[in-house]
Amino acid sequence: MADIRSVLAILFDPANGEMLRHLRECHPGARLILLTVPEAAPRLAGFADEVWTDGAARGPARFLALVRRISWAHIDEGYDCENSVLTRFIRLCVWPRPHWHVRRYGV
């Protein structure tokens, strides 16, 4: 099994901070990047190495910029905890494709 160096978590709900703690335990040496919305960032920032607050990109230019940013981060594993239309489209557009885990927490 290859070493996982970088993990992306897409999470917009600040009530699910426990999920980020679980990801940190599963990938102790990896850089954890959180993609969230500005409202959730203050509560979730302590769980991640980097916090990106442009999760709900509005408009095609911002969406493409977000997909490019994720692609250039070269993530090894991705966790889509929203499983919304937006995040499914993000998963489809990111290249090279990381291994995605799709989970809906709190439901």
C-alpha positions in Angstrom: 0.0 0.0 0.0 1.4 3.4 -1.0 2.0 6.1 1.5 -0.8 8.6 1.7 0.7 12.0 1.9 -2.2 14.3 1.3 -5.9 14.0 2.1 -8.8 16.3 1.1 -12.0 16.4 3.1 -15.1 18.2 1.7 -17.3 19.2 4.7 -19.6 22.2 4.9 -21.3 21.4 8.2 -19.4 22.5 11.3 -21.3 20.0 13.5 -19.4 17.1 12.0 -16.0 18.0 13.4 -15.7 14.5 14.9 -15.4 13.1 11.4 -12.3 15.2 10.8 -10.8 13.9 14.1 -11.4 10.4 12.7 -9.7 11.2 9.4 -6.7 12.5 11.3 -6.5 9.2 13.3 -6.8 7.2 10.0 -4.1 9.2 8.2 -1.7 10.4 11.0 1.2 11.5 8.8 -0.8 13.0 6.0 -1.4 16.6 5.3 -5.2 17.1 5.8 -6.8 19.8 3.7 -10.3 20.8 4.5 -12.6 22.3 1.8 -15.5 24.1 3.6 -17.5 27.3 3.5 -16.5 30.5 5.4 -19.2 30.0 8.0 -17.9 26.6 9.1 -14.1 27.4 9.0 -13.7 28.8 12.5 -15.1 25.6 14.2 -13.3 23.1 11.9 -10.0 24.8 11.4 -8.3 23.1 14.4 -8.7 19.7 12.8 -6.9 20.3 9.5 -3.5 21.5 8.3 -5.0 23.7 5.7 -8.5 25.2 5.4 -9.9 26.3 2.0 -13.0 28.3 2.4 -14.1 28.4 -1.2 -16.1 25.2 -1.0 -19.4 26.6 -2.3 -17.9 28.1 -5.5 -20.5 30.2 -7.3 -20.1 30.6 -11.0 -18.1 28.8 -13.7 -14.9 30.7 -13.2 -14.8 30.1 -9.5 -15.7 26.4 -9.9 -12.9 25.9 -12.5 -10.5 27.7 -10.2 -11.5 25.4 -7.3 -11.1 22.2 -9.4 -7.7 23.4 -10.6 -6.6 24.1 -7.1 -7.6 20.6 -5.9 -5.9 19.0 -9.0 -2.7 20.9 -8.3 -2.7 19.8 -4.6 -2.1 16.2 -5.8 -4.2 14.7 -3.1 -4.0 10.9 -2.6 -7.3 10.4 -0.9 -10.5 12.5 -1.0 -13.5 12.3 1.4 -16.7 13.8 0.1 -18.9 14.2 3.2 -21.5 16.3 1.5 -22.4 14.1 -1.5 -24.2 17.0 -3.2 -24.5 17.8 -6.9 -21.7 20.3 -6.5 -19.3 17.9 -4.8 -20.1 15.0 -7.2 -19.2 17.3 -10.1 -16.0 18.4 -8.3 -15.1 14.7 -8.0 -15.7 14.2 -11.7 -13.6 17.2 -12.8 -10.5 16.7 -10.6 -7.6 15.2 -12.5 -5.6 13.2 -11.8 -8.3 11.4 -9.9 -7.6 10.6 -6.3 -9.3 7.7 -4.6 -12.6 9.2 -3.4 -14.6 8.0 -0.3 -18.2 9.2 -0.3 -19.8 9.5 3.0 -22.8 11.4 4.3 -22.3 12.1 8.0 -25.1 13.1 10.4 -27.9 11.5 8.3 
